[in-house]
Amino acid sequence: MAPASSTVTVILPVFNRERIVGRAVESALRQTYKADEIIVVDDGSTDGTSAVLETFGNQLIVLRQPNRGPYPARNLALRHAHGDYIAFLDSDDAWLPEKLEKQVSLLDSRPEVGLVFGNAELLNERQGSPPDFLAAFFETETPFRGWVFPALVDSNFISQSSVVVRRKCLDETGPFLELPLAADYHKWLQVSLKYQVDYLDDILFQYYLHEGNISRKRLNKYQALNMLFKDLVATNRDPEAGKILQQRLLRSEYELALAELEQSARRMLGRTGPGETALNRFTRLKCFGQVVWHKSRSFIRSKRR
């Protein structure tokens, strides 16, 4: 086991998850390497979440705020955290018992590593039925170790609930951007510019897919990605990293444009009226195709300037 001198703070934001938050909390309490503090931020829940948290008594530090989203909640918890290492857990996930022990051991033995992450089981959760195993996370995203910034810019292979990061990395990079989505990705990119990153092939937690996953909202996801890459381009001071970020921002703008067009298409083609005919639908589709053509050409021209 890793030396007992390394202190760990677990941070868990929650909003209206009375049915499942207990599973996440229990998984943090059952670790073979005990966290020094588990900070749960109730982000303005209006259901029975607060009552569930009260059942754990003084095993948790419970903070409360009006509903502002998961990243303001994590920032609030960070202001109260005392651990050398910070471990993040989402309220709808569950850790396996040896997760912290394995990751703390790696960080203690490798001071050049700022952040360690790991593999997960992807489970499809349906109320009233046992969850279905879909895949391991590393089967869907290829992980990298070392100086991972270029690879991480291309694709986010670090899952939130698998991360343990040195507190000094977070102190150096500042608070999470307070976006609705993807601010964890922004943070991992910031850390990867300054520190090496490592991972464990082991399954460290269970990631539950369900209708409430906010990361499944496609347009919102691309809007958040666009904002975070704009911020990184504006704040970066490394010329080589800047080139990589500029290219990724261009791709992000293209992805966002496609997502916006897709949403417009669904709205346009989904409208029907009492006198709707096949010709009317074809005319709408033709008009939409013309809009897509002109928009795409305008986008390409603007990026050539």
N, C-alpha and C positions, 0 to 999 in steps of 0.2 A: 504494500500500500504506500501511497505517496506520503511524504512527511506531514505531520499534523500542523506544521507551522504555516502552511498555506491556507489562507482564509477565503471562503467562497460566499458570495451573495447570489441568491437566486432571485430573478425578477420575473414576475408574472402579472401582466395586465389582464383584466377581465371586464367584459360588458355583457350582461344578460345571458349568462351561461349556467344557470342554476342546475341544469340536468347533468352537466359534464365537468364542471370546474373541480369538483371533488376528486375526480380521477387524476387530473393533472397535479393537484396539490399532494395527494397521497403518493404519487410517483416521485415527487421531490423529497418527501419525508422518508421514503424507504431506501434512499441511496446508501450504499455501503461506505461511501465517503460523505460524512454528514456536512451539510452546508451550515455555516455559522449564522446565517439569517436568510429567511425566505420572505421577500417583500412582495405582497400582492396589492395591486392598485385596482380598486373598484372604480371603474370609469363611468360612474353615474348610472349603475344598473337600476332598473325599475322592476325586476322580477325578484325571485327569492335568492339571488346570488349572495347577498349580504348575510342572510341567515345560514347558508351553507358554510361560508367562511367562518362564522362565529363558532361553529361546531369544532373547529380545530384549536380554539383557545389561544394560548400564548405561544403556540408552535409557529405562528405566523405574525408578521408585522403587516397590518392592514392599513393602507392609506386610501383616502377617498377623494375624488374630484368630480366636478360636473363633467358630463360626457364630452370629451374632446378628442378621443381617438387613441389608438394604442401607442403611438410614438410620444405624444405629450405625457402619457401615463408612464412610459419607460423613463422619460427624462425626470419625472417627479421621483421615481424610485431611485434613480442614480444619485439624485441629490441627497438621499438618505442612506445610501449604501456604504459599507465599510470594508468590503472584501478586497483582497488582493486580486482575485479573479471574479469576473461577473459571468453568470450563466443565465441564458434567456430561455424561458419556457412559455409557449402559447397555451391559452386556457383550454384549447380543444385537443392538445397533444398529451402524450404520456411518455416519460422516460423509462428506460430499462434500469434495473437496480445498480449496475456497475458503471453507469455512464460517467458520473463525476469522478470516480476513482481513476478510471482509465485516462481521462482527459487531464486531470490535475497532475497525474504522474508524468504525462508527456510534457506539460508546460514546465514543471519543476526541473525536468532533466534537460530542457532545451531553451535557454534564456533568449535565443535569437528569434524564437517563434512568439508572435504576438497573439495569435488566434488559432484555436483548434476546433474543427468541426467533425462530423461523422455521418454515417449512413443511417437510413431510416426505412421502416416498413411503411409503404403507402397502403392504407386501408380504406375501403369504401364503407362508410357508416350509414346504415339505414335504421331508423328508429323501429324497435321491436324485433330486429333480426341481428344475428351475430355479424360483425364486420367481415367483409370479403377482402382477402389479400390480393392486391393488384400487382405490385412490383416492389423491388428495392429502389430507393431514391437514386443510387448510383447507376442503376440500369437506365434511368431516364436522363441523368445529367452526369457527365464525366468529371470527376474531381481532379484537382491539380494541387501540388504542394510546392513550397519554396517561395520564390518571388512570383506570385501568381497574377499580378495586376493585369497584364495584357490578356490572359485567358479569362479572368474574371470580368473584364470589360465586355468581352464577347458574350458571356452567358453567366448567370448567377447560379453557381453550383453549391452555394453555402446555404443550408436551410436554417432558419431562425432558431428553432428549438434544439438544434444540435450544437450551438455555439457556446464555447467558453473562451473569454477574451481577458487579457490582462487589463486591470483597471487603468493603468497608466496609458494604454492605447486610447482609451475613451477620453481620458483627461486631455491628451494631446490633440485629439481630433474634434473635441467639443460635443455638444448634445446632438441627438438625432434631429434631422430635419423633420419638421412637424407636418408631414404629408399624410394623406389617407392611406397610402400604400407605398411599399418598396423602399422606405427610408432605411431599413436594415441593409439592403443592398448597397445603398449610398455609403453607409458606415463601413461595411466590409471593404469597399473599394478604397476608402480613405485609409484604413488600417493597412491594407496591402501595399500602399505606396511607401510606407515607412517600415513595415515589419514582414518577416516571412510568415507563411501560413502553413499549417499541417493538418492532416486529417487521419481518422481511423476508419478502416474498412468495416469495422464492426457495426452491427445494427445497434444504435444508441437510443433510438426513440421510435414511437409509433405516431405517424402523421395521419390524421383522420380526415378524409375527404367527405364533405357534406354540403348541403345547400347554403349553410351559413358562412362558408369560407369567403372572406372579402376579396381574397386574391383571385377569385374566379371571375370577377367582373372585368371583361376584356378591355373596354374603352378606358375605364378608370385606371387600369394597369398601365396602359400606354401613355396616358396623360401624366401619371406619376413618374414613369421612366424618363419622359422627356424633360420634366422639371428637374429631376436629380442630375441628369447629364448636363443640363444647362448650368446648374450650380457648380458642378465639378469643373467644367470648362472655365467658368468665371473665377474660381478660387484657386485653381492649380497654378503652381509656379515652376513646374518641371517641364522643359521644352519637349522631351521625348514622350512623356505621358500626355502632354497637351495634344500632340499629333494623333495619338491613339484615341483620345477623348473626342476630338473634333470629328473624326471618322465615325465614331459610335453615335455621336449626336446627330449626324446626318442620317444615319440608319434609323435612329429613334424618331426623327421627324417624318420619315417615310412611313414607318410602321404606324405612327399616330394618324397620319393622313389616311392610310388604308382603313384603319379601325373606324375613323369618323365617316368615311364613305360607306363602309359596311353598315353602320348604324343608320345612315341616311337611306340606304337602299332598303333596309328592312321596313323603315317607316313608310317610304314611298310605295313600295310594292305590296305592303300590307293593307293599304287603304282600299276599301271597296264601298260601293254605293248601290242604291236600288237599281240603277240602270247600267250596272257594270257589264261590260262585254269583253271578249277576248281582245278586240281591237283597242279598247281603252287601256287594257293592261299592257299590250304591246307598245302603245304610244308612250306610256309612262316609262317602260323599260328602255325604250330608244332614247328618250330624253335623259334618263339617268346615265346611259352609256356615253352620251355626248358630254355631259358634265364631267364624268370621270376622265374622259380623254383630254379635255381642256385643262382640268385641274392638274393632271399628271404632267402635262407639257409645261404648265406654268411653274410647277414645283421644280422640274429639272432645269428650266431656264434660270430660275432664281438662284439655284445652287451653283451654277456655272459662273456667276458674276464674281 
